[in-house]
């Protein structure tokens, strides 16, 4: 039975979702062009042990965090089980599935560690998949994604396609096509975690745990898009002021860098760089407006390393430029508690930056943050 959690211990221990289980980082690498600010540090313990008001009663905000963390773990476990049960993916679908699976498994491990550190009772593991795909006998496979030729539909006789209606027509599909349909359905399920109502609820989480859960939401938004469903983001209306200006300072060199990459590439390679460049430019314009007077003047140019004449060098530079974005976006997020516009905007920016980088950088469980030992 879980021990009672005092207000002080909840703030210090449940907050390990940010302070110990996750630490702010610069993606674990030193980008060639680095304008990233450090990710959020462990918050100072606001409790005063001599304060007579500090009792063993949980504070309302921390009680809400416990519930939010438990729900996040349940949700993550269900999605991880569902992803694991998909069989037969090939090529790019298999690559994305494997990255999403690793991200979900890491999230589940960290959330479990956070709850155990806070002496919060863990939810019972569920072997049933979430959403509209069927798992047949409900037994979660322990194999790696794509290591078998059968998909979820092989166990149940039918699988839910993109519409999630369990149409038996999909049962006659080749394994790779069935897997693609199942992955698309998984992407649709991920959309739920970046719906407007979900992001509004996320803004109610305390500063101690908001960055961690926001990072998870960013991963879900990116996964949904990569699996075939573009989130219907609301208009970007936050962050504003200094936080927007800090993020803008990372987007500007990324725009410049991708302009150089597109100019020096050709064919499909150039098309890929131009696609990213279009998105980066659009976000840069929006951030400029949101930053307002806090935005610094744009530099006349940026120093770029040599070696961009070759395809491998250009790919390395693209990876470095985009590596800067997630930790910079995550930097001020602890201050977004109670600010729905900034939370929604940060999740959108994070998800889009992860999606854009996926050709060069894998999807991770906590974009913009680092899990020690992972």
Secondary structure, 3 states (H helix, E strand, C coil): CCCCCCHHHHHHHHCHHHHCCCEECCCCCCCCCCCCCCCCCCCCCCCCCCCCCCCCCCCHHHHHHHHHHHHHHHHHHHHHHHHHCCCCCCHHHHHHHHHHHHHHHHHHHHHHHHHHHCCCCCCCCCCCCCCCCCCCCCCCCCCCCCCCCCCHHHHHCCCCCCCCCCCHHHHHCCHHHHHHHHHHHHHHHHHHHHCHHHHHHHCCCCHHHHHHHHHHHHHHHHHHHHCCCCCCCCCCCCCCHHHHHHHHHHHHHHHHHHHHHHHHCCHHHHHHHHHHHHHHHHHHHHHHHHHHHHCCCCCCCCCCCCCCCCHHHHHHHHHHHHHHHHHHHHHCHHHHCCCHHHHHHHHHHHHHHHHHHCCCCCCCCCCCEECCCC
